[in-house]
């Protein structure tokens, strides 16, 4: 009788653990989706800010023009013709 009780407790423990892991997985997935959406929105905002100046951002992880100004980081832009020379 004690064997079946132990097996039932073990089974219940695994069910509880799986339930917790499923909830954590949902939370992780939601965080990943939220982070991805936030990153894509930030990249798009940076592209728009650079486009307002008529230039392309140097990379997808470039600081926005606003952030560069706030950090007092200069903006160096070379015309494509000058860059080719």
Secondary structure by P-SEA (a helix, b strand, c coil): caaaaaaaaaaaaaaaaaaaaaaaaaaaaaaaaaaaaaaaaaaaaaaaaaaaacccccccccccaaaaaaacbbbbbbccccccc
